[in-house]
Amino acid sequence: MSLSMWFVRGFRSSAVWHSAVQQTQSSKADWLNRTKRFNNTLQEIVTNVMANGEVAKTPSLAKRLVKLMQYDTLLRVPLQGHMTMMAYEVLENPIDLNEKNLYKAQVVSCAMELTQSHFLIMDDFEDQSKTRHGQPCWHLLSEVDNLIMNDVCMFRCLINDILKAHLERSVYIKMIDIFNKMNLFIAIGQHLDTMIPKAKDYSLFTQENYDKIVRYKCTFYCLEMPIMLALILCQKDDEAIFKRVSYIVRDVGALYQMMNDFTELGDEEILFDKTGTDIQAGKCSYFAVKALERASPEQKEIFKASYGSWDPEDVRRIKNLYKDLDLFSLYKEQHNLKYNRFLKNVNELQSDDVLTPELFIKLMEASQLNKWNIY
């Protein structure tokens, strides 16, 4: 759940990018310093909240939550946190960018990043993944075992306590509402992403269901949330603006998931020599959906007989079917169509709009932390 390098590289072709590139590019050192400051603030906030809350009465639990934070949150670039902070810095009135308000924004950014950890730990457990950040996943540690569900529950409660301890009640209520919506969306997306493949019913492999998975698992969390949280902090939030945010970024969520599905198949030059996992796991991916839309009755039988199999020969048949159906040309065509539509929407924003072009430029800058390809 993060943005990608192709997002920024394509953005450089727009008029908006050229007008602001000098102001938005950051060096690697800048990013390292920002991450270091973020992690220091995160540890300070978590320690203080636990010391003054119910968890302090159970020292072993407080120690465990700190270890969980160190084991996951502090080992990655806090992209969601950075994006939330950047959105706030752009959206807030300059006169109100004081130390007190910036610290509140840091608190919300930390809550966002802790939420990312909550999702990753749960996702690793549900997928029975083996490693994360180059080390065994949390659920595989001997001291975790059947306490995994209690751990993620406590982590989510900690996020709530952090927001409650630092925000005015009116702001806190709005924040909790948005975080609860995000948790609901992620759960719905996880359900669809898991149950559709398990059903083995390829009538469910529709564009509508694929779009739902993208919306619930990707677009809302990765793209809309940082902006919505910043708008609440700036007291510029309302449903009309939220809807506009959703409209502007809708194509980007689709692009991100499509690109993710593509990389599962490998680079185009070596496409048929690299095995991903979407085919084997029977995922409702962009390519699976489009294959069933384009396939002849005979080709559909090949798909149904081979998809969702770990047999290398079955995987090869599916990849050859994608090639025969020319899905990669379709993918590039749709990629460019959605990308250009997004650029058009951003370039049409006015500089005095609440949602300024600069806002999206800043967020695109953050996405440079990932290294993805673009055509």
Secondary structure by P-SEA (a helix, b strand, c coil): ccccaaaaaaaccccccccccccccccaaaaaaaaaaaaaaaaaaaaaaaaaccccccaaaaaaaaaaaaaccccccaaaaaaaaaaaaaacccccccaaaaaaaaaaaaaaaaaaaaaaaaaaaaacccccccccccccccccccaaaaaaaaaaaaaaaaaaacccaaaaaaaaaaaaaaaaaaaaaaaaacccccccccccccaaaaaaaaaacccccccaaaaaaaaaaaccccaaaaaaaaaaaaaaaaaaaaaaaaaaaccccccccccccccccccccaaaaaaaacccaaaaaaaaaccccccaaaaaaaaaaaaaaaaaaaaaaaaaaaaaaaaaaaaaccccccccaaaaaaaaaaaccbbbbcc
